Amino acid sequence: RLDQLDVAARSSSFQYRKSEGDARRIGRDLGVRTILEGSVRKSGNRVRITAQLINVRNGYHLWSKSFDSELKDIFAIQDEIATGIVEALLETIVPDQPLPVKTTASEDVTAYDYYLRGRHFINRFHKMDIDFACQMFRHAIGIDPEFALAWAGYADCYSLLVIYHDPQEQHRQEARKASARALELAPELAEAHASRGLALLVAEDFEECEAEFSRAIELNPRLFQAYYYYARARFHQGDMEEALRLFRSAADVDPEDFQSRCLRVQILRGLGRMDEALEQAREVEPILRRHVEWNPDDARALHLGAGSLIVLGDHERARLWMRRAFEMDPDDSVVLYNLACNFATTGDVEESLDYLERSVASGMVAAAWMRNDDDLIPLRNLPRYQALLQKLEDMESERNAQS
């Protein structure tokens, strides 16, 4: 929360959580000058924590400390570590900007633990993982009903279910209700505004959702999900230039995120700006390679990444990744849809239509997204594609009438 400090996103830094690699190399990968490393050991109600702040230029310690305490003191330890980092890195503190000594939004250790587990599951996007995340956030709220971050995470679960798995009106309503509760509890919490924006996005209330994303970015200019879902809102409306800009901002915030970069490749390719698409594909390829190495079961990285490999001309690896993604999740509508996009770009029209038909049958593809997705340009004049789009629009109209 200090303007003087730029902090790499959790999803980026946690790629190295099991690594014993050289701190200087990790620092270069993340684009940071210092790294916080250490260990946590827990036995019963006791916890032992070591923490070292390392200068990646020379590998020297700037600050280090060990803690041996009861688990109930964990928040105080977090606050002390945060303060130690700030004091070690900043020679002067802006007088009117207090030290960030409050690191959590809950006073209950167990509630906070459930919240962290929920964040772990929700980032994987599979239905089972989203269901697990929902359980974790529900447990956190049950213990601490005023835990705003847990309410925001709970709302996100239902929004993501609408986007990726089950677009029923009940999920939209639950997302709006939970995100409203998060905002009620913490009106200045950026994550609460981003969560509200996502809930409004799945309700296709674009004007209000963009206002919420803008407010989230104003409160926390480094909040990845605000930029990422704001970009998706623009894509849904066909504003590709603004979607490109916002996906770029999301990528800048999280140097190891592959999603925003792969979607930029997709948009640039669709706009016919192949030199830029190729440049973006070259940027994302090593990120994808590292992510797949660490997360070989991430079907989303495989099917999104395949599109970038196609732009790079690496069709053999692209087909391997697409086959692996399909084998992992043959009934997942998002996997099927992205395979359809990739096969359309390689000219395999009939294969593309087969996958698109299976995806549309699930009702999970948004008609606006399909209509604006330039990867599908080779299909647009074909009767089979037009019939699929009409079927999808009819399904959405029927759902809207029922709600």
N, C-alpha and C positions, 0 to 999 in steps of 0.2 A: 504493500500500500504506500510505499515511499517512492516518489517520482525519481529519486536519485538511483534507485535500484531496478534493474531489469532482471526478472526471474524466469528461467526456462520453464515451460509448462511441465506439469507432473507427468503427462503421458510421454513426453520426450525424455526426461531424466530417468524415468523408471524403466526405460529400455535397458539401462545399465545396472539394474538393481542387483543382479547376480554376477556382474562382471568384475574381474580382477585386473582389468586392463589399465594401461598407463593413464594417470589423471590428465596428463597433457593432451593425449589423443582424444579423450572423452571431452575435455574442455573445448578443443577445436571443433569436434562434431556438434556440440551444443551451442557453440558461439558464445561461451561465457569465460570469464577470467578467474572465477573461483568455484569450487565445488565443496558442498557439504557432504561428508561421508561419515559412516559410523556403524554402530550395531545396537540392537535391542535384544535383551534376554529377559524372559519373564518366567518366574517360578511362583506359582500360587498368587499371592497378592503383592509380591515383590517384583521390582523391575530394575534392571541395570542397563544404563544407556551410556554409550561413549559417542562423542561427536567431535569431528575435526573439520575445520575450515581450511581448505588447501588452495594455495596460489598455483594455478595450472601452468604458469610460465616457468616456474622453477621447482614445483613440487613441495615447497616449504609450507609448514603450518602457519596460518595467521592467527588461529585461535583453536583451543581444544579444551574439553572438559569431560569429566565422568560423573555420572549420577547413580546413586544406589538408594532407592527409596521405595515407598509403597505406591501401588498403582493409582491410588486416589490422588497422588500428587503429580500425575502425568501432565496435566495442563500447565501447572506452574513450571515444570521442567521445559515444556515447549516454549513458554513465554521467555524463559531465561535464555534458551538457545537462540531465539529470534533476536532478543536484545543484544546478546553477545555478537551475533553476526553483524548487526547494524553498527555497533560500536567499533568492530574491527575493520569494517569496510569504509565507513564514512568518517572523514576527519571532522566535519562539522555537521550538525543536525539543524535543519531550518527551525528557528525558534518556535514558530507557530504550528509546527507539525510534530505531534507527539510520537514517541517511539511506539512501534506496533507490538505492544506487550500483550495484547489480547488476541490469541491465535485461534480460538474456537468459539463456536456459537452455542455450545451446550455446556452445562455444568456436570453432566453425568457421563462418566467414562464408558459405561456399557452402551448408552445411546450413541455416543460418538463412534464407538467401535462398529456398531451395526451400520451407521452411516457410511463409514469408510468401506465396509464390505459391499454395501449397495453401490457405491461409486465404481468399485472394481467390476462388478457384474454388468452394470448398465453400459459401459463403454464397449461392450462386445456386440451389441445390437441383435443377437439371436433371440428368438422368442423365449427359450428356456432361461437364458441369462437375464432378460428383462423381467421375467416372472420372479427369478431369484432376487433381483435387485428390489423389486416391489415388496417382497417379503422383508428384506433387510430394512428398508425405509419405514415400513409399517411397524416393525419392532422398535425402531428408534423413536418414532412418534408416540408409540404406546408408553414408552418409558419417560420421554420428555415431550409432552404435547405442544410445547412452545419452541421447538427446535426448527427454526425457519428453513435451514438448509435441507433438513430431512423432508420437509413438506415440498420444497422445490424439486428434490430428487424423485419423490413420490409422484408428483405431477408429470415429470419428464417421462416416467415409465409409461404412463397412459398415452402421452403424446406420441412416443416412439412406437407403441403398439398400433396406434392408428396409422402411422407412416409406413411401417414395415410388415405388419402382421394381421391386424384385425380392426378394420375401420368402422367399428360400430359406434353409434351415437353415444352410448353409455360411457365409452372410454373418453370421448371428447368432453363430455360433461364432467367426468371425474378429474380430468386434467385441468379444466377451468376452475373447478371448485378448489382443488388442492393448491394451484398456483395463486389463487386469490388469498388463500389462507397464509401462504408464505409471505406475500406482500403485506398483508395485514400485520403480521408479526414483525417484519423487518423491512419497512418501506425504503430504506437506503441500502439494501443488500442487492448487489449487481446480479447475483445468481437468481434471486427471486424475480427480477424483471426479465431476465433471459428465459426463465421457466415460463413466465406468463406469456412472453412473446411466442414461445414454441406452442403453447396451448392455443393461442389465437391463430397461429399459422395453420395448424391442423383443422381449425374451424373456418379457414380461408377468410378470416377478418384481417386482410393485409394491412390496411391503414393503421389499425390499432396495434397489430403485432410489430410493425416497423417502429412505431413510437416506443414500444417497450424495449426493443433491441437497442435503439438509439440511447435510451436512458441507461441501459445496462452498460453500454460502452462508455458513456459519460462517467459513470460511477467507477468502472474498472476497465481502462483501455486495453488490458491484457487478457480479457475473458474470451477464450477461444470460441465457446459455443454461441456467444452473441453474434460474432462475425459470421460464423459458419451457417447458422440457421437464418440469419438476415439474408445471406447470399441465396439460400434456397428459396426464400420468399420472393426475391427478385427474379429468380429463374422461373418460378411458377407463373409469374406475370409476364414473362418474355423479355425482361430487361437484362439482356446478356452482358452489356458493358458494365452495369453496376454489379451484377453477380460476379463478374471477373474481378472487379476491384475488391469486393468484400471477401471473396475466396483468397485473394492475395493477402489481405490483412490477416485472415485466419492463419494462413501459412506463416506469415511473419511472426505471429504470436507464438506459434508452436512449430519450431524448426524441424521436428520429426513427424509431423502429421502428413500422411499420404493422401487422405481423402480430399482435402481442399485442392491439392495440387493435381490429383487425377481428374477432378471435375473441371479444373481450368484447362487441362489438356483436351477434355471432351468438348468444352465450349469453343475453344480456339480452333479445333479441328472442324467443328460444325460451321464456324464463321469463315472457313477457308483461309485462315491465317496460319498456314502450315509451318512457316519459319518459327513463329512464336510457340506453336504447339510442340515443335521438335525441341526447342530450348527448354520448355517446361517439362517435357518428358525426360530429358537428360537430367534435369534437377531432381525429379522424383525417383528415378530408377534406383540410386543407391539407398535412398530412404526406404523404398519398398523392399529391396533386397535384405536390409537389416531387419525390417519388421517381420518379414516372412521367416527369416532365420530364427528370430526369437519367438514367433507366434505361428508355427506351421499349420495350426488348425484354424486360422483366421480366413474364412472363405471370402469375406468382404475385401480384404487386401488382395486376394488372388483375382477375383473377377473385376474389381476396379483397376488393379494394376495391369491386367492383361491389355486394357485399352491403351495404356501408355507404351507398353511393349510393342504393340502393333504400329504405333506412330514411329517408334525407333527402328522398325523393320525386323524385330526379333519375333517372327511369327511362330517359330517352333516353341519357344518358351511360353509365348502367349497361349498357345493351344494347350500346352501342358498345364498351365495355371488354371485355365478355364475348365479343363477336365477334372482337375483336383477339386476345384470349387463345387462343381456339379456332383461329384462323388460324395463330398461331405454333406451337402444339403440339397438333394435333388428336387425337393418340393418347396424350397424357399422361393417366394415370388420375386424377391429382389435379386437373388442369384440368377434366376431365369431371365429376368428383364435385362440385366447387364450382359448376360451371354448373348441375348438377342441383339443388343447394341453392338457388341464386338463383332459378331458374325456379319451384321449389316455392313460394317466398315470394311470388312475383308471381301465383300461381294458375295458371300454365301447366303443369298436371299432366302431360299426356301428353309434352310436351317435356322436362320434368324426368325422367320415367321413362325416356325414350330415352337421355338422357345417363347416368343412373344405371346402366342396363343395360350400357352400354358400359364404364363404370368398373368395375363388379363383374366383368365378363368378364375383366378383366386380373388379377383377384385381389389388387389393391393396396389396396382399402379394408378397414380393420379392422372386423370385425363389431361390436365394442364401440363404436367411434366412430359407426358408422352407426346403431346402436340408440339411442344417447344424443343424437344430433344433432336438436335440436328444429326445425331448419329443415325437416326432412322430415316434420313432423307432418301436413301435408295429405295425405301419401301413406300413412300407416301402416295405415289400414284397407282399403287397396286390395289385392286379391289379387296383382296384379303385383308390388307392393312386397314383400309377404310372401314371395312365391316367390323374389325376388332375395335377401332377407336369409337365407332358408333355404339357398339355394345358396352364399352366402358362408360361412355357418357350417359347411356340409358340407365346403367346400374347406379351411377352417382345421383342421377335425377330421382330415381326411385328411393334411394336412401335419404336424400334431402326432403322429399315429400313426407316420408314416414316420420322424420324428426320434427 
